[in-house]
Amino acid sequence: MLTLLLAGLTSVMAEQPQLEGLAWLGGCWQSTAGTRVVTEMWMPADGGVMIGGGRTVVAGQARAFEHLRIRADGEALVYTAVPSGQRETDFRSTATRATGFTVENLAHDFPQRIVYTRTGDASFTARVEGPGPNGPRGFDLAFRRVPCESAPPK
């Protein structure tokens, strides 16, 4: 019994450094383009997982939401997304660096690749890529840190 407990503790401890490298992501973020506002909120890593959520509001109306999770699995990070009540999809890291990470799931329709790149102390870009009807497509979201307790922009 003690051996199993220690093995589990060692496994969680080995996974923590990867998640600790994402400490910069903890907090609240916003990307604004015209009347479209995308907000992401990330809890700091604890218990081997980071929990997040996202919401897209267009012209004052909620258009989409997403439950998010990042956990370490051996040498890889696993980014799990559950968008607007759809089935959850796992994306495994193909690159991790001090300034961000890349996750992929080439079996998924869209997106197949998500790239988070820290661009400053209070900013990051999320690049979303995958196949489109006329070839590859993608888009970027430029996020800036915002206070978590603030009211939505008017």
C-alpha positions as CSV (number, residue, x, y, z in Angstrom):
1,M,0.0,0.0,0.0
2,L,2.8,2.4,0.9
3,T,4.6,1.5,-2.3
4,L,1.5,2.4,-4.4
5,L,1.2,5.7,-2.5
6,L,4.8,6.6,-3.0
7,A,4.7,5.6,-6.7
8,G,1.7,7.9,-7.2
9,L,3.3,10.7,-5.3
10,T,6.5,10.4,-7.4
11,S,4.4,10.4,-10.6
12,V,2.6,13.6,-9.6
13,M,5.9,15.2,-8.5
14,A,7.5,14.3,-11.8
15,E,4.6,15.9,-13.7
16,Q,4.6,19.2,-11.7
17,P,7.7,20.9,-13.4
18,Q,5.9,20.8,-16.8
19,L,2.8,22.5,-15.3
20,E,4.9,24.9,-13.2
21,G,6.3,26.1,-16.5
22,L,2.8,27.3,-17.4
23,A,2.4,29.4,-14.3
24,W,2.4,32.5,-16.5
25,L,-0.9,31.3,-18.0
26,G,-2.8,31.4,-14.7
27,G,-5.3,34.3,-14.4
28,C,-7.7,36.0,-16.7
29,W,-7.2,37.0,-20.4
30,Q,-9.1,38.8,-23.0
31,S,-8.9,39.1,-26.8
32,T,-11.0,41.8,-28.5
33,A,-11.6,42.3,-32.2
34,G,-14.5,44.7,-33.1
35,T,-17.6,43.5,-31.2
36,R,-16.1,40.1,-30.6
37,V,-14.6,39.5,-27.1
38,V,-12.9,36.2,-26.2
39,T,-12.2,35.6,-22.5
40,E,-10.1,32.8,-21.0
41,M,-9.7,32.2,-17.3
42,W,-7.0,29.7,-16.0
43,M,-6.6,28.5,-12.4
44,P,-3.0,27.8,-11.3
45,A,-1.8,24.3,-11.5
46,D,-2.8,22.2,-8.4
47,G,-3.2,18.5,-8.0
48,G,-1.5,17.9,-11.4
49,V,-4.0,19.9,-13.5
50,M,-4.7,23.4,-14.7
51,I,-8.4,24.1,-15.2
52,G,-9.6,26.8,-17.5
53,G,-12.7,28.1,-19.3
54,G,-13.4,30.3,-22.2
55,R,-16.3,32.4,-23.5
56,T,-16.9,34.2,-26.8
57,V,-19.3,37.2,-26.8
58,V,-20.2,39.0,-30.0
59,A,-22.1,42.3,-29.9
60,G,-23.1,41.6,-26.3
61,Q,-24.4,38.0,-27.0
62,A,-22.7,34.9,-25.8
63,R,-21.9,32.8,-28.9
64,A,-19.6,30.0,-27.5
65,F,-18.1,28.6,-24.4
66,E,-15.4,26.1,-23.7
67,H,-14.2,24.0,-20.7
68,L,-10.4,23.5,-20.7
69,R,-7.9,21.4,-18.9
70,I,-4.1,20.9,-19.1
71,R,-2.4,18.0,-17.4
72,A,1.0,16.3,-17.7
73,D,1.1,12.7,-19.0
74,G,4.6,11.4,-18.8
75,E,6.8,13.7,-21.0
76,A,3.8,15.4,-22.7
77,L,1.2,17.9,-21.8
78,V,-2.4,17.0,-22.6
79,Y,-4.7,19.9,-23.4
80,T,-8.4,18.9,-23.2
81,A,-11.1,21.1,-24.8
82,V,-14.9,20.7,-24.4
83,P,-16.3,23.4,-26.7
84,S,-20.0,24.5,-26.3
85,G,-21.2,21.2,-24.9
86,Q,-19.5,19.1,-27.6
87,R,-17.5,15.9,-26.9
88,E,-14.1,16.5,-25.2
89,T,-11.0,16.3,-27.4
90,D,-7.5,15.8,-26.2
91,F,-4.5,17.5,-27.9
92,R,-1.0,16.2,-27.0
93,S,2.0,18.6,-26.8
94,T,4.5,18.4,-29.7
95,A,6.6,21.3,-28.3
96,T,7.0,23.0,-25.0
97,R,9.2,25.9,-24.3
98,A,9.5,28.7,-21.8
99,T,7.4,31.0,-24.0
100,G,4.6,28.6,-24.7
101,F,3.5,25.2,-26.0
102,T,2.1,23.5,-29.1
103,V,-0.6,20.8,-28.9
104,E,-1.9,18.6,-31.7
105,N,-4.6,16.1,-32.6
106,L,-4.4,15.3,-36.3
107,A,-7.4,13.0,-36.1
108,H,-9.6,15.9,-35.1
109,D,-11.6,17.9,-37.7
110,F,-10.9,21.5,-36.6
111,P,-8.7,22.5,-34.9
112,Q,-5.8,20.1,-35.2
113,R,-3.1,22.3,-33.8
114,I,-3.2,25.0,-31.1
115,V,-0.2,27.1,-30.3
116,Y,0.1,29.3,-27.2
117,T,3.0,31.8,-27.4
118,R,3.7,34.2,-24.5
119,T,4.5,37.6,-26.1
120,G,5.1,39.6,-22.9
121,D,4.5,39.6,-19.1
122,A,0.8,40.4,-19.7
123,S,0.1,39.0,-23.2
124,F,0.0,35.9,-25.3
125,T,-1.2,34.7,-28.7
126,A,-3.2,31.6,-29.4
127,R,-2.9,30.3,-32.9
128,V,-5.6,27.8,-34.0
129,E,-5.0,25.8,-37.1
130,G,-6.5,22.9,-39.1
131,P,-8.0,21.9,-42.4
132,G,-10.5,24.0,-44.2
133,P,-12.7,23.4,-47.2
134,N,-10.1,25.0,-49.5
135,G,-6.9,23.9,-47.7
136,P,-5.3,24.8,-44.4
137,R,-6.9,27.5,-42.4
138,G,-6.1,29.2,-39.1
139,F,-6.6,32.3,-37.0
140,D,-4.8,34.1,-34.2
141,L,-6.2,35.5,-30.9
142,A,-4.0,38.2,-29.2
143,F,-4.8,38.0,-25.5
144,R,-3.9,40.6,-22.8
145,R,-4.1,40.0,-19.1
146,V,-7.2,41.5,-17.4
147,P,-8.3,41.6,-13.8
148,C,-10.3,38.5,-12.9
149,E,-12.8,40.5,-10.8
150,S,-13.6,43.1,-13.4
151,A,-17.0,43.4,-14.9
152,P,-17.4,42.5,-18.6
153,P,-16.6,45.4,-21.0
154,K,-19.6,47.6,-22.0
